């Protein structure tokens, strides 16, 4: 996963499990990570883990089963 420094990665389901592992790994590679989960506290906990390790992350809440939630989360990511 080289060459990711300075990129932005959006990871859904990043509050736990595989999504969280992917978000953490992307942060280790230099990505600013948009942590998206339907549980706000889980997204914030993943962000805190990434920041504590020296990375950059921001938390967003979205239910990926709802198109409007996903659209709003990705708009927020793009808007920065």
N, CA, C and O atoms as a GROMACS GRO file, in nm:
protein
  320
    1UNK      N    1   0.083  -0.120   0.000
    1UNK     CA    2   0.000   0.000   0.000
    1UNK      C    3   0.086   0.125   0.000
    1UNK      O    4   0.049   0.224   0.064
    2UNK      N    5   0.194   0.125  -0.066
    2UNK     CA    6   0.280   0.243  -0.069
    2UNK      C    7   0.220   0.350  -0.160
    2UNK      O    8   0.137   0.321  -0.246
    3UNK      N    9   0.263   0.473  -0.139
    3UNK     CA   10   0.216   0.582  -0.222
    3UNK      C   11   0.085   0.642  -0.178
    3UNK      O   12   0.020   0.712  -0.256
    4UNK      N   13   0.044   0.617  -0.053
    4UNK     CA   14  -0.084   0.669  -0.005
    4UNK      C   15  -0.070   0.794   0.080
    4UNK      O   16  -0.171   0.853   0.119
    5UNK      N   17   0.050   0.834   0.109
    5UNK     CA   18   0.071   0.952   0.194
    5UNK      C   19   0.004   1.074   0.132
    5UNK      O   20   0.022   1.105   0.014
    6UNK      N   21  -0.075   1.143   0.214
    6UNK     CA   22  -0.145   1.263   0.168
    6UNK      C   23  -0.280   1.238   0.104
    6UNK      O   24  -0.350   1.334   0.070
    7UNK      N   25  -0.318   1.114   0.086
    7UNK     CA   26  -0.448   1.081   0.028
    7UNK      C   27  -0.554   1.078   0.138
    7UNK      O   28  -0.522   1.072   0.256
    8UNK      N   29  -0.680   1.082   0.097
    8UNK     CA   30  -0.792   1.069   0.190
    8UNK      C   31  -0.861   0.937   0.161
    8UNK      O   32  -0.893   0.907   0.046
    9UNK      N   33  -0.883   0.858   0.265
    9UNK     CA   34  -0.952   0.730   0.250
    9UNK      C   35  -1.080   0.735   0.334
    9UNK      O   36  -1.078   0.775   0.450
   10UNK      N   37  -1.191   0.693   0.275
   10UNK     CA   38  -1.318   0.681   0.348
   10UNK      C   39  -1.345   0.533   0.368
   10UNK      O   40  -1.347   0.455   0.273
   11UNK      N   41  -1.365   0.495   0.494
   11UNK     CA   42  -1.386   0.354   0.527
   11UNK      C   43  -1.518   0.340   0.601
   11UNK      O   44  -1.536   0.396   0.709
   12UNK      N   45  -1.611   0.265   0.541
   12UNK     CA   46  -1.738   0.238   0.609
   12UNK      C   47  -1.721   0.118   0.701
   12UNK      O   48  -1.638   0.031   0.676
   13UNK      N   49  -1.800   0.115   0.807
   13UNK     CA   50  -1.789   0.007   0.904
   13UNK      C   51  -1.659   0.014   0.982
   13UNK      O   52  -1.611  -0.088   1.033
   14UNK      N   53  -1.602   0.133   0.991
   14UNK     CA   54  -1.470   0.150   1.051
   14UNK      C   55  -1.473   0.159   1.203
   14UNK      O   56  -1.369   0.182   1.265
   15UNK      N   57  -1.589   0.141   1.263
   15UNK     CA   58  -1.599   0.146   1.408
   15UNK      C   59  -1.552   0.019   1.476
   15UNK      O   60  -1.526   0.019   1.596
   16UNK      N   61  -1.540  -0.090   1.398
   16UNK     CA   62  -1.496  -0.217   1.457
   16UNK      C   63  -1.455  -0.314   1.347
   16UNK      O   64  -1.475  -0.289   1.228
   17UNK      N   65  -1.398  -0.425   1.390
   17UNK     CA   66  -1.368  -0.536   1.300
   17UNK      C   67  -1.278  -0.502   1.182
   17UNK      O   68  -1.181  -0.428   1.196
   18UNK      N   69  -1.312  -0.560   1.067
   18UNK     CA   70  -1.231  -0.544   0.947
   18UNK      C   71  -1.224  -0.398   0.903
   18UNK      O   72  -1.119  -0.351   0.860
   19UNK      N   73  -1.336  -0.326   0.912
   19UNK     CA   74  -1.336  -0.185   0.874
   19UNK      C   75  -1.241  -0.104   0.960
   19UNK      O   76  -1.169  -0.018   0.910
   20UNK      N   77  -1.240  -0.132   1.089
   20UNK     CA   78  -1.149  -0.062   1.179
   20UNK      C   79  -1.004  -0.095   1.145
   20UNK      O   80  -0.919  -0.007   1.140
   21UNK      N   81  -0.977  -0.222   1.121
   21UNK     CA   82  -0.841  -0.263   1.086
   21UNK      C   83  -0.795  -0.196   0.957
   21UNK      O   84  -0.680  -0.153   0.947
   22UNK      N   85  -0.884  -0.185   0.860
   22UNK     CA   86  -0.851  -0.119   0.734
   22UNK      C   87  -0.823   0.029   0.757
   22UNK      O   88  -0.728   0.084   0.702
   23UNK      N   89  -0.906   0.094   0.838
   23UNK     CA   90  -0.888   0.237   0.866
   23UNK      C   91  -0.754   0.262   0.936
   23UNK      O   92  -0.682   0.355   0.900
   24UNK      N   93  -0.722   0.181   1.033
   24UNK     CA   94  -0.595   0.195   1.106
   24UNK      C   95  -0.478   0.174   1.011
   24UNK      O   96  -0.381   0.250   1.014
   25UNK      N   97  -0.485   0.072   0.928
   25UNK     CA   98  -0.376   0.041   0.834
   25UNK      C   99  -0.357   0.154   0.733
   25UNK      O  100  -0.244   0.193   0.704
   26UNK      N  101  -0.467   0.207   0.681
   26UNK     CA  102  -0.458   0.318   0.586
   26UNK      C  103  -0.394   0.440   0.653
   26UNK      O  104  -0.316   0.511   0.590
   27UNK      N  105  -0.428   0.464   0.778
   27UNK     CA  106  -0.368   0.576   0.852
   27UNK      C  107  -0.218   0.552   0.870
   27UNK      O  108  -0.138   0.646   0.859
   28UNK      N  109  -0.179   0.429   0.897
   28UNK     CA  110  -0.037   0.395   0.910
   28UNK      C  111   0.039   0.424   0.781
   28UNK      O  112   0.158   0.456   0.784
   29UNK      N  113  -0.029   0.412   0.669
   29UNK     CA  114   0.032   0.437   0.539
   29UNK      C  115   0.030   0.585   0.500
   29UNK      O  116   0.078   0.621   0.393
   30UNK      N  117  -0.024   0.670   0.588
   30UNK     CA  118  -0.021   0.813   0.564
   30UNK      C  119  -0.150   0.876   0.516
   30UNK      O  120  -0.154   0.996   0.490
   31UNK      N  121  -0.256   0.799   0.504
   31UNK     CA  122  -0.385   0.854   0.463
   31UNK      C  123  -0.450   0.930   0.578
   31UNK      O  124  -0.435   0.895   0.695
   32UNK      N  125  -0.522   1.034   0.542
   32UNK     CA  126  -0.616   1.096   0.636
   32UNK      C  127  -0.743   1.012   0.620
   32UNK      O  128  -0.794   0.998   0.508
   33UNK      N  129  -0.794   0.958   0.729
   33UNK     CA  130  -0.902   0.860   0.720
   33UNK      C  131  -1.035   0.917   0.767
   33UNK      O  132  -1.046   0.973   0.876
   34UNK      N  133  -1.137   0.902   0.682
   34UNK     CA  134  -1.274   0.932   0.719
   34UNK      C  135  -1.334   0.803   0.774
   34UNK      O  136  -1.361   0.709   0.699
   35UNK      N  137  -1.353   0.800   0.903
   35UNK     CA  138  -1.404   0.682   0.972
   35UNK      C  139  -1.556   0.693   0.973
   35UNK      O  140  -1.613   0.781   1.039
   36UNK      N  141  -1.622   0.603   0.901
   36UNK     CA  142  -1.768   0.607   0.888
   36UNK      C  143  -1.828   0.483   0.952
   36UNK      O  144  -1.791   0.370   0.920
   37UNK      N  145  -1.922   0.505   1.044
   37UNK     CA  146  -1.989   0.394   1.111
   37UNK      C  147  -2.127   0.441   1.154
   37UNK      O  148  -2.151   0.561   1.168
   38UNK      N  149  -2.217   0.347   1.174
   38UNK     CA  150  -2.351   0.387   1.219
   38UNK      C  151  -2.355   0.417   1.368
   38UNK      O  152  -2.452   0.473   1.418
   39UNK      N  153  -2.249   0.378   1.439
   39UNK     CA  154  -2.238   0.407   1.581
   39UNK      C  155  -2.135   0.520   1.600
   39UNK      O  156  -2.016   0.500   1.579
   40UNK      N  157  -2.183   0.636   1.639
   40UNK     CA  158  -2.096   0.753   1.652
   40UNK      C  159  -1.980   0.727   1.749
   40UNK      O  160  -1.866   0.762   1.720
   41UNK      N  161  -2.010   0.665   1.864
   41UNK     CA  162  -1.905   0.642   1.963
   41UNK      C  163  -1.798   0.546   1.911
   41UNK      O  164  -1.681   0.562   1.944
   42UNK      N  165  -1.837   0.449   1.830
   42UNK     CA  166  -1.740   0.355   1.773
   42UNK      C  167  -1.651   0.426   1.672
   42UNK      O  168  -1.530   0.404   1.670
   43UNK      N  169  -1.711   0.512   1.589
   43UNK     CA  170  -1.632   0.590   1.492
   43UNK      C  171  -1.534   0.681   1.564
   43UNK      O  172  -1.418   0.691   1.524
   44UNK      N  173  -1.579   0.745   1.669
   44UNK     CA  174  -1.492   0.835   1.745
   44UNK      C  175  -1.379   0.759   1.814
   44UNK      O  176  -1.267   0.809   1.824
   45UNK      N  177  -1.408   0.638   1.861
   45UNK     CA  178  -1.304   0.557   1.926
   45UNK      C  179  -1.196   0.516   1.825
   45UNK      O  180  -1.078   0.516   1.858
   46UNK      N  181  -1.237   0.481   1.704
   46UNK     CA  182  -1.138   0.447   1.601
   46UNK      C  183  -1.055   0.570   1.566
   46UNK      O  184  -0.933   0.560   1.550
   47UNK      N  185  -1.120   0.685   1.555
   47UNK     CA  186  -1.046   0.810   1.529
   47UNK      C  187  -0.944   0.836   1.639
   47UNK      O  188  -0.829   0.870   1.610
   48UNK      N  189  -0.985   0.820   1.762
   48UNK     CA  190  -0.894   0.843   1.874
   48UNK      C  191  -0.774   0.749   1.868
   48UNK      O  192  -0.662   0.790   1.897
   49UNK      N  193  -0.797   0.625   1.830
   49UNK     CA  194  -0.688   0.527   1.817
   49UNK      C  195  -0.590   0.572   1.708
   49UNK      O  196  -0.469   0.565   1.726
   50UNK      N  197  -0.644   0.618   1.596
   50UNK     CA  198  -0.560   0.663   1.484
   50UNK      C  199  -0.480   0.787   1.524
   50UNK      O  200  -0.359   0.794   1.498
   51UNK      N  201  -0.545   0.883   1.587
   51UNK     CA  202  -0.478   1.007   1.628
   51UNK      C  203  -0.371   0.978   1.733
   51UNK      O  204  -0.262   1.036   1.729
   52UNK      N  205  -0.401   0.888   1.826
   52UNK     CA  206  -0.303   0.853   1.930
   52UNK      C  207  -0.177   0.792   1.871
   52UNK      O  208  -0.069   0.803   1.928
   53UNK      N  209  -0.192   0.728   1.755
   53UNK     CA  210  -0.077   0.668   1.688
   53UNK      C  211  -0.008   0.766   1.594
   53UNK      O  212   0.087   0.729   1.524
   54UNK      N  213  -0.055   0.891   1.591
   54UNK     CA  214   0.009   0.993   1.510
   54UNK      C  215  -0.055   1.017   1.374
   54UNK      O  216  -0.001   1.092   1.293
   55UNK      N  217  -0.170   0.955   1.348
   55UNK     CA  218  -0.237   0.972   1.220
   55UNK      C  219  -0.344   1.080   1.224
   55UNK      O  220  -0.364   1.146   1.326
   56UNK      N  221  -0.411   1.097   1.111
   56UNK     CA  222  -0.520   1.193   1.100
   56UNK      C  223  -0.648   1.119   1.068
   56UNK      O  224  -0.651   1.030   0.983
   57UNK      N  225  -0.756   1.156   1.138
   57UNK     CA  226  -0.885   1.091   1.114
   57UNK      C  227  -0.998   1.183   1.154
   57UNK      O  228  -0.981   1.274   1.236
   58UNK      N  229  -1.114   1.159   1.094
   58UNK     CA  230  -1.235   1.232   1.128
   58UNK      C  231  -1.350   1.132   1.128
   58UNK      O  232  -1.353   1.040   1.047
   59UNK      N  233  -1.444   1.152   1.221
   59UNK     CA  234  -1.554   1.057   1.238
   59UNK      C  235  -1.681   1.108   1.172
   59UNK      O  236  -1.713   1.227   1.177
   60UNK      N  237  -1.752   1.016   1.109
   60UNK     CA  238  -1.881   1.044   1.046
   60UNK      C  239  -1.977   0.932   1.080
   60UNK      O  240  -1.938   0.816   1.093
   61UNK      N  241  -2.103   0.968   1.095
   61UNK     CA  242  -2.206   0.869   1.124
   61UNK      C  243  -2.292   0.849   1.000
   61UNK      O  244  -2.342   0.946   0.942
   62UNK      N  245  -2.310   0.724   0.960
   62UNK     CA  246  -2.396   0.693   0.846
   62UNK      C  247  -2.439   0.548   0.854
   62UNK      O  248  -2.361   0.461   0.894
   63UNK      N  249  -2.563   0.523   0.817
   63UNK     CA  250  -2.615   0.388   0.801
   63UNK      C  251  -2.604   0.357   0.653
   63UNK      O  252  -2.676   0.416   0.572
   64UNK      N  253  -2.516   0.265   0.614
   64UNK     CA  254  -2.493   0.239   0.472
   64UNK      C  255  -2.615   0.177   0.404
   64UNK      O  256  -2.616   0.164   0.281
   65UNK      N  257  -2.715   0.140   0.479
   65UNK     CA  258  -2.840   0.092   0.422
   65UNK      C  259  -2.931   0.205   0.378
   65UNK      O  260  -3.036   0.182   0.318
   66UNK      N  261  -2.890   0.328   0.409
   66UNK     CA  262  -2.969   0.446   0.373
   66UNK      C  263  -2.886   0.534   0.280
   66UNK      O  264  -2.787   0.595   0.320
   67UNK      N  265  -2.930   0.540   0.155
   67UNK     CA  266  -2.856   0.613   0.053
   67UNK      C  267  -2.830   0.758   0.093
   67UNK      O  268  -2.723   0.812   0.068
   68UNK      N  269  -2.930   0.821   0.155
   68UNK     CA  270  -2.913   0.961   0.194
   68UNK      C  271  -2.805   0.979   0.301
   68UNK      O  272  -2.736   1.080   0.302
   69UNK      N  273  -2.791   0.881   0.392
   69UNK     CA  274  -2.685   0.886   0.493
   69UNK      C  275  -2.547   0.877   0.427
   69UNK      O  276  -2.455   0.952   0.461
   70UNK      N  277  -2.535   0.786   0.332
   70UNK     CA  278  -2.407   0.766   0.264
   70UNK      C  279  -2.370   0.892   0.183
   70UNK      O  280  -2.256   0.937   0.187
   71UNK      N  281  -2.467   0.946   0.111
   71UNK     CA  282  -2.443   1.067   0.032
   71UNK      C  283  -2.400   1.182   0.121
   71UNK      O  284  -2.306   1.255   0.088
   72UNK      N  285  -2.466   1.199   0.235
   72UNK     CA  286  -2.432   1.307   0.326
   72UNK      C  287  -2.292   1.287   0.386
   72UNK      O  288  -2.216   1.383   0.399
   73UNK      N  289  -2.258   1.165   0.422
   73UNK     CA  290  -2.126   1.138   0.480
   73UNK      C  291  -2.017   1.167   0.378
   73UNK      O  292  -1.917   1.231   0.410
   74UNK      N  293  -2.034   1.119   0.254
   74UNK     CA  294  -1.931   1.142   0.154
   74UNK      C  295  -1.923   1.289   0.113
   74UNK      O  296  -1.814   1.338   0.081
   75UNK      N  297  -2.034   1.358   0.114
   75UNK     CA  298  -2.030   1.503   0.088
   75UNK      C  299  -1.949   1.572   0.196
   75UNK      O  300  -1.867   1.660   0.166
   76UNK      N  301  -1.971   1.533   0.322
   76UNK     CA  302  -1.896   1.592   0.433
   76UNK      C  303  -1.747   1.561   0.420
   76UNK      O  304  -1.663   1.646   0.450
   77UNK      N  305  -1.714   1.442   0.376
   77UNK     CA  306  -1.573   1.406   0.357
   77UNK      C  307  -1.510   1.494   0.248
   77UNK      O  308  -1.401   1.549   0.267
   78UNK      N  309  -1.578   1.508   0.137
   78UNK     CA  310  -1.527   1.588   0.026
   78UNK      C  311  -1.517   1.736   0.064
   78UNK      O  312  -1.421   1.804   0.027
   79UNK      N  313  -1.615   1.783   0.138
   79UNK     CA  314  -1.614   1.924   0.179
   79UNK      C  315  -1.507   1.952   0.284
   79UNK      O  316  -1.469   2.067   0.307
   80UNK      N  317  -1.458   1.844   0.346
   80UNK     CA  318  -1.346   1.854   0.436
   80UNK      C  319  -1.372   1.899   0.572
   80UNK      O  320  -1.280   1.909   0.653
   0.00000   0.00000   0.00000
